[in-house]
Amino acid sequence: MKLVIIESPFKREALKKYLGSGFEVFATKGHIRDLPQKTFGIDLKNNFEPKYENVPDKKDLINDLRKKASEAEDVFIATDPDREGEAISWHVANILGYNPEKPCRIEFNEISKKAVSKALENPRKIDLKLVNAQQARRVLDRIVGYKLSPILCKKIAPKLSAGRVQSVALKLVVDREKEIENFIPEEYWSVNALLKKDKYEIKAGLVTYKKKKFVPKNKEEVDTLLERIKNKDFVVSEIKKSKTKSHAPAPFTTSTMQQDALNKLGMSLARTTSSAQQLYEGVEVKGEGKIALITYIRTDSVRVSTDAQNACLEFIKNKYGADFVPEKPNVYHTKENAQDAHEAIRPITMDITPDMVKETLSSDNYKLYKLIYERFLASQMTEAEYSSVSVTFDCEDYGFKVNGRTMEFPGYTSVYKEYVEEENKDGLAGKLPKLEKGEIVLCEKILTEQKFTKPPARYTEASLVKAMEEKGIGRPATYAATITVLTSRRYAIKEGKYLVPTELGRKINEYLEQFFSSVINVKFTAYMEGRLDDIANKDEDWHVVVSNFWNGFEHLIERADASSLTMKEPPKETDIKCDKCGGKMVIRQGRFGEFLACSNFPKCKNTKPLDGSIKHVGKCPECGSDMVERKSKKGKIFYSCSKFPDCKFMSWDITTGEKCPECKNPLIIKNKTIKCSNNECDYKKESNQ
């Protein structure tokens, strides 16, 4: 028996189809050896050596793994084909007591017969350069998390966290919000002439005045223009005709897949990541059982294997015709700072079309597979071709222009249309009538509209991923997790599809800017990503990289900790007396939320739960307990049950404790009237309060 060790148990069934009866597949379910869960685990005085330990709750799994490995004639470690996967392989080999030179590591970019067979034929030793790059990232992130987070808890509020990349992502969101708040709109006017020839109506936009670019800044300039061109001829002064082409977009990377899934499908990062993982590991397909449909999903490369490209070109030729096959295969270039460890994300085979699997895939999995399939298919097709014409009309000293474009050959657009943000659409006209230079065209109407420049848009999850990628912070495997932390910890919230920093998020960012601006910034974080790449690609000593970081970071921590500056909310005074010393009780923030404490602390250390300490208003319609008046993070007053968290009822209005006799929704008090909280219910009665 030969043993193949993988990470995810969800890969097992799809993988076993290609291994045969002589193999057994064992899943580690992620990391089985790692830094300690509850302690720092880095020896700062001993060259930053990490103190790894077997994951406590995987004791039985590790024993089972050792037993199976000892009984196997060959063991192949097939964890994911990235730096983290390489590190997991190294930990597995360590647990099994393997020599570092043992050729036990195999990797495949896709779960297919060809890829798996090729991997088994070419086992290699574990790549310590990749392992060390991952060790450095893990140690750096542990240092920042364990040393900086306590400072935030001490200086701002309990239960806060900071991260080397996470805090920079937060900074991007906060900085964008400040940019929007400080934006001063500038007035401008759009002027369009509605021209008529034959059956065609032409909308030409004002572009020049006395042959120079011109945009009216106010109504006075518009009125002057209207007076000058009133009843004057519009003359065709220039006609430019051209053939233009549009090249197909590259196949997906992790980042571009996440962006398109949100923009085209409305799928969040979490949904996209989950769905892509399932399509990579294996999904049930009617008549096939469980099979993998796409290649590895964490990649920053647009490279495609020759075999996959040739298969796609053959598919295009057979389905769409030779005209859709480019003379030379399309080649896309990966960005300079990309790791380029894997191919782009693509379907494993073109033979399994989206329509063939629609019946058995979940809605998300089908939509994402269709998007990936069509993007790859389009990436290998010919360019779209257009006939373009640009016509300029002169009227007095003003120039108006219209651009027309008609498609001559659809090329890749017959399969895939790129997403364009609404504000970026160029407003191309369709087919224009035949026009001659010097020809006079009838003007039916002049349309004017006052406009104001707009601030930059808030980040969406997709545009934040794009910004992180462009700025070189984070890597494909980290984008989704990083952004998820911001929302799960309420440092930012989603309003519609946009990310908005909370007051807490802004406060954290303000503190980090004051004390850690040299480390928590885009430029330095991108530099550190480059240093991690140097470890992986140039075999640089990871201890030196970490040491150089710590030497500067340690002083920042010491300075922040020693500073008297605090951003903690001051205690809120109450009218409640301390039953031990008679002093006033105040509301303080604790690790588990607000609580009552004596204002004479530390002389008196009396504390109490907050329940019963503040204004009780109304009754809970769920359990009958008192309702408590509270404030949201945005300062809005709301009411929650005093028995929280046992009872989680809350309301924006005062509740009576009763339910509507007609629809059973809670009754509320508004303007001395008791009414149903359900706006669609008309029940109401007069209140005695």
HELIX and SHEET records of a PDB file:
HELIX    1   1 PRO A    9  LYS A   11  5                                   3    
HELIX    2   2 ARG A   12  LEU A   19  1                                   8    
HELIX    3   3 PRO A   56  LYS A   58  5                                   3    
HELIX    4   4 LYS A   59  GLU A   71  1                                  13    
HELIX    5   5 ARG A   83  LEU A   96  1                                  14    
HELIX    6   6 LYS A  113  GLU A  121  1                                   9    
HELIX    7   7 LEU A  128  LYS A  155  1                                  28    
HELIX    8   8 GLN A  166  ASN A  182  1                                  17    
HELIX    9   9 LYS A  219  ILE A  229  1                                  11    
HELIX   10  10 THR A  254  LEU A  265  1                                  12    
HELIX   11  11 LEU A  269  GLU A  281  1                                  13    
HELIX   12  12 THR A  306  TYR A  320  1                                  15    
HELIX   13  13 ALA A  322  PHE A  324  5                                   3    
HELIX   14  14 PRO A  354  VAL A  357  1                                   4    
HELIX   15  15 SER A  363  SER A  379  1                                  17    
HELIX   16  16 GLY A  411  SER A  414  5                                   4    
HELIX   17  17 GLU A  422  ASN A  424  5                                   3    
HELIX   18  18 GLU A  461  LYS A  471  1                                  11    
HELIX   19  19 TYR A  479  SER A  488  1                                  10    
HELIX   20  20 GLU A  503  PHE A  515  1                                  13    
HELIX   21  21 VAL A  522  LYS A  538  1                                  17    
HELIX   22  22 TRP A  542  ALA A  562  1                                  21    
SHEET    1   A 3 PHE A  23  ALA A  27  0                                        
SHEET    2   A 3 LYS A   2  ILE A   6  1                                        
SHEET    3   A 3 ASP A  74  ILE A  77  1                                        
SHEET    1   B 2 ARG A  33  ASP A  34  0                                        
SHEET    2   B 2 GLU A  53  ASN A  54 -1                                        
SHEET    1   C 2 ILE A  42  ASP A  43  0                                        
SHEET    2   C 2 GLU A  49  PRO A  50 -1                                        
SHEET    1   D 7 LYS A 212  LYS A 213  0                                        
SHEET    2   D 7 TYR A 200  TYR A 209 -1                                        
SHEET    3   D 7 GLU A 187  LYS A 197 -1                                        
SHEET    4   D 7 ILE A 440  PHE A 452 -1                                        
SHEET    5   D 7 PHE A 234  SER A 246 -1                                        
SHEET    6   D 7 ALA A 384  CYS A 395 -1                                        
SHEET    7   D 7 TYR A 398  PHE A 409 -1                                        
SHEET    1   E 2 VAL A 283  VAL A 285  0                                        
SHEET    2   E 2 GLY A 289  ILE A 291 -1                                        
SHEET    1   F 2 ALA A 492  GLU A 495  0                                        
SHEET    2   F 2 TYR A 498  PRO A 501 -1                                        
SHEET    1   G 4 LYS A 572  LYS A 577  0                                        
SHEET    2   G 4 LYS A 584  GLY A 590 -1                                        
SHEET    3   G 4 GLY A 593  CYS A 598 -1                                        
SHEET    4   G 4 THR A 607  PRO A 609 -1                                        
SHEET    1   H 4 HIS A 616  LYS A 619  0                                        
SHEET    2   H 4 ASP A 626  LYS A 631 -1                                        
SHEET    3   H 4 ILE A 637  CYS A 641 -1                                        
SHEET    4   H 4 MET A 650  SER A 651 -1                                        
SHEET    1   I 4 ILE A 654  LYS A 659  0                                        
SHEET    2   I 4 PRO A 666  LYS A 670 -1                                        
SHEET    3   I 4 THR A 673  CYS A 676 -1                                        
SHEET    4   I 4 LYS A 684  GLU A 686 -1                                        
END                                                                             
